[in-house]
Amino acid sequence: MAADRLTIGQLHKYHKPYQMHSVTIVGKVEEMQAFPPMRVAIKRCKTLYCKAKFVLTDDTGSLPVESLGSCLPAAMDLPHGGDQIELTAMIQVYVPEGQTIQVMKAVVQEIVVLK
């Protein structure tokens, strides 16, 4: 099934049906925080690469994005701040521990840098 293409504003307004579903959003990368390769204790994976957090913005809003990383060093080149990207991501809507307000984030599945 192909991911639905949405604006960030649409996603914020109609987030319930997209919980744990893939969506595609075009926007600009801001506040990029890339983490260095991390040692992990998973059977088939010794080091996690491409772990990062950033904010994706478009004309309708902003959305926190998380890249959980990959066992392959060349799996995905992360975008840079200011890059225009097409992001396909799994949407997660949840209430963080100790808080009462629901938040939404996107977990990276695929990133295509447009410019």
ROSELO-720359 format. One record per residue (C-alpha): residue number from 1; residue in three letters; z, y, x. Coordinates in steps of 0.05 Angstrom, whole numbers, m for minus. Each point is the difference from the previous one (the first is absolute). Example, Ala and Ser with C-alpha at 12.3 -4.5 7.8 and 13.67 -1.06 7.14 Angstrom:
@resi = 1	resn = ALA	up = 156	north = m90	east = 246 $
@resi = 2	resn = SER	up = m13	north = 69	east = 27 $
END
This chain:
@resi = 1	resn = MET	up = 0	north = 0	east = 0 $
@resi = 2	resn = ALA	up = m19	north = 68	east = 28 $
@resi = 3	resn = ALA	up = 53	north = 53	east = 8 $
@resi = 4	resn = ASP	up = m1	north = 58	east = m50 $
@resi = 5	resn = ARG	up = m19	north = 68	east = 31 $
@resi = 6	resn = LEU	up = 50	north = 53	east = m20 $
@resi = 7	resn = THR	up = 25	north = 69	east = 19 $
@resi = 8	resn = ILE	up = 72	north = 6	east = 22 $
@resi = 9	resn = GLY	up = 14	north = 42	east = m62 $
@resi = 10	resn = GLN	up = m26	north = m56	east = m45 $
@resi = 11	resn = LEU	up = 42	north = m51	east = 38 $
@resi = 12	resn = HIS	up = 64	north = 42	east = m9 $
@resi = 13	resn = LYS	up = m15	north = 10	east = m74 $
@resi = 14	resn = TYR	up = m20	north = m72	east = m17 $
@resi = 15	resn = HIS	up = 37	north = m40	east = 54 $
@resi = 16	resn = LYS	up = 28	north = m56	east = m43 $
@resi = 17	resn = PRO	up = m64	north = m42	east = m8 $
@resi = 18	resn = TYR	up = m13	north = 6	east = 75 $
@resi = 19	resn = GLN	up = 68	north = m28	east = 23 $
@resi = 20	resn = MET	up = m17	north = m55	east = 52 $
@resi = 21	resn = HIS	up = m75	north = 11	east = m10 $
@resi = 22	resn = SER	up = m52	north = 25	east = 48 $
@resi = 23	resn = VAL	up = m29	north = 69	east = m7 $
@resi = 24	resn = THR	up = m49	north = 41	east = 41 $
@resi = 25	resn = ILE	up = 15	north = 73	east = 14 $
@resi = 26	resn = VAL	up = m39	north = 51	east = 42 $
@resi = 27	resn = GLY	up = 43	north = 53	east = 34 $
@resi = 28	resn = LYS	up = 24	north = 33	east = 63 $
@resi = 29	resn = VAL	up = 51	north = m30	east = 49 $
@resi = 30	resn = GLU	up = 61	north = 44	east = 12 $
@resi = 31	resn = GLU	up = 67	north = m11	east = 35 $
@resi = 32	resn = MET	up = m26	north = m61	east = 39 $
@resi = 33	resn = GLN	up = 56	north = m40	east = 33 $
@resi = 34	resn = ALA	up = m28	north = m58	east = 40 $
@resi = 35	resn = PHE	up = 50	north = m48	east = 30 $
@resi = 36	resn = PRO	up = m7	north = m36	east = 67 $
@resi = 37	resn = PRO	up = m15	north = m75	east = 0 $
@resi = 38	resn = MET	up = 63	north = m36	east = m22 $
@resi = 39	resn = ARG	up = 27	north = m68	east = 21 $
@resi = 40	resn = VAL	up = 11	north = m45	east = m60 $
@resi = 41	resn = ALA	up = 27	north = m70	east = m11 $
@resi = 42	resn = ILE	up = m53	north = m30	east = m44 $
@resi = 43	resn = LYS	up = m29	north = m69	east = 18 $
@resi = 44	resn = ARG	up = m73	north = 20	east = 9 $
@resi = 45	resn = CYS	up = 11	north = 72	east = 19 $
@resi = 46	resn = LYS	up = 38	north = 26	east = 61 $
@resi = 47	resn = THR	up = m18	north = 74	east = m5 $
@resi = 48	resn = LEU	up = m16	north = 45	east = m59 $
@resi = 49	resn = TYR	up = m53	north = 54	east = 10 $
@resi = 50	resn = CYS	up = m25	north = 58	east = m43 $
@resi = 51	resn = LYS	up = 66	north = 12	east = m36 $
@resi = 52	resn = ALA	up = 0	north = 71	east = m27 $
@resi = 53	resn = LYS	up = 20	north = 48	east = m56 $
@resi = 54	resn = PHE	up = m38	north = 60	east = m24 $
@resi = 55	resn = VAL	up = m12	north = 43	east = m61 $
@resi = 56	resn = LEU	up = m68	north = m2	east = m35 $
@resi = 57	resn = THR	up = m19	north = 65	east = m37 $
@resi = 58	resn = ASP	up = m57	north = 20	east = m45 $
@resi = 59	resn = ASP	up = m10	north = 59	east = m47 $
@resi = 60	resn = THR	up = 46	north = m32	east = m52 $
@resi = 61	resn = GLY	up = 61	north = m19	east = 40 $
@resi = 62	resn = SER	up = 30	north = m40	east = 57 $
@resi = 63	resn = LEU	up = 21	north = m73	east = 10 $
@resi = 64	resn = PRO	up = 42	north = m33	east = 55 $
@resi = 65	resn = VAL	up = m38	north = m56	east = 34 $
@resi = 66	resn = GLU	up = 26	north = m57	east = 44 $
@resi = 67	resn = SER	up = m38	north = m45	east = 47 $
@resi = 68	resn = LEU	up = 41	north = m63	east = 10 $
@resi = 69	resn = GLY	up = m37	north = m18	east = 63 $
@resi = 70	resn = SER	up = m40	north = m59	east = 25 $
@resi = 71	resn = CYS	up = 7	north = m56	east = 51 $
@resi = 72	resn = LEU	up = m69	north = 18	east = 28 $
@resi = 73	resn = PRO	up = m2	north = 61	east = 47 $
@resi = 74	resn = ALA	up = m70	north = 19	east = m22 $
@resi = 75	resn = ALA	up = 11	north = m16	east = m74 $
@resi = 76	resn = MET	up = m4	north = 71	east = m24 $
@resi = 77	resn = ASP	up = m8	north = 67	east = 35 $
@resi = 78	resn = LEU	up = 49	north = 47	east = m33 $
@resi = 79	resn = PRO	up = m26	north = 67	east = m24 $
@resi = 80	resn = HIS	up = 23	north = 65	east = 31 $
@resi = 81	resn = GLY	up = 32	north = 60	east = m34 $
@resi = 82	resn = GLY	up = m54	north = 40	east = m35 $
@resi = 83	resn = ASP	up = m48	north = m59	east = m8 $
@resi = 84	resn = GLN	up = m34	north = m8	east = m67 $
@resi = 85	resn = ILE	up = 7	north = m73	east = m20 $
@resi = 86	resn = GLU	up = m14	north = m50	east = m55 $
@resi = 87	resn = LEU	up = 64	north = m40	east = m9 $
@resi = 88	resn = THR	up = 5	north = m66	east = m37 $
@resi = 89	resn = ALA	up = 73	north = m15	east = m11 $
@resi = 90	resn = MET	up = 51	north = m40	east = m40 $
@resi = 91	resn = ILE	up = 42	north = 47	east = m43 $
@resi = 92	resn = GLN	up = 75	north = m10	east = m2 $
@resi = 93	resn = VAL	up = 44	north = 37	east = m49 $
@resi = 94	resn = TYR	up = 75	north = m9	east = 10 $
@resi = 95	resn = VAL	up = 69	north = 33	east = 1 $
@resi = 96	resn = PRO	up = 27	north = 3	east = 71 $
@resi = 97	resn = GLU	up = 69	north = m30	east = 11 $
@resi = 98	resn = GLY	up = 54	north = 50	east = m16 $
@resi = 99	resn = GLN	up = m47	north = 46	east = m38 $
@resi = 100	resn = THR	up = m18	north = 9	east = m73 $
@resi = 101	resn = ILE	up = m69	north = 31	east = 4 $
@resi = 102	resn = GLN	up = m61	north = m45	east = 1 $
@resi = 103	resn = VAL	up = m48	north = 10	east = 59 $
@resi = 104	resn = MET	up = m70	north = m25	east = 14 $
@resi = 105	resn = LYS	up = m33	north = m20	east = 65 $
@resi = 106	resn = ALA	up = m65	north = m31	east = 21 $
@resi = 107	resn = VAL	up = m2	north = m59	east = 49 $
@resi = 108	resn = VAL	up = m64	north = m1	east = 41 $
@resi = 109	resn = GLN	up = m51	north = m56	east = m12 $
@resi = 110	resn = GLU	up = m61	north = 36	east = 30 $
@resi = 111	resn = ILE	up = m15	north = 68	east = 30 $
@resi = 112	resn = VAL	up = m70	north = 29	east = 10 $
@resi = 113	resn = VAL	up = m3	north = 66	east = 38 $
@resi = 114	resn = LEU	up = m51	north = 44	east = m34 $
@resi = 115	resn = LYS	up = 2	north = 60	east = 48 $
END
